[in-house]
Amino acid sequence: NEDLVDLWDAVIPKLTQYLEEHAKEKEEKEWNQKQWEDLALKLLSKTLDEVDDEEWTCELGNAMGQQIGLYPTTLQEEKNFLYKCLGVVLRKSTSRQFISII
């Protein structure tokens, strides 16, 4: 979607910079997972706002929902993040049919 170019051009370099600045913390077990997830969830939320297309939002949510079963119990933290992403999509969706399916 062409609407995303400006948003992603502005935000993704900031995310990359964050990773580079905090890479050492990750190695030293001081990584702040919640802060990273908050940044990623904000990008997802802004992306959905920018696209502003209910069908696209529902398709993304459906794709996320299909991924849930692929996460083994050993990846619980990652699966929890997927649920958070799906929550953002559900919050942005106005489709009652999509919300009831998920």
Helices and strands as residue ranges (DSSP letters): H 4-27, H 33-51, H 54-67, G 68-70, G 73-75, H 76-92, H 96-101
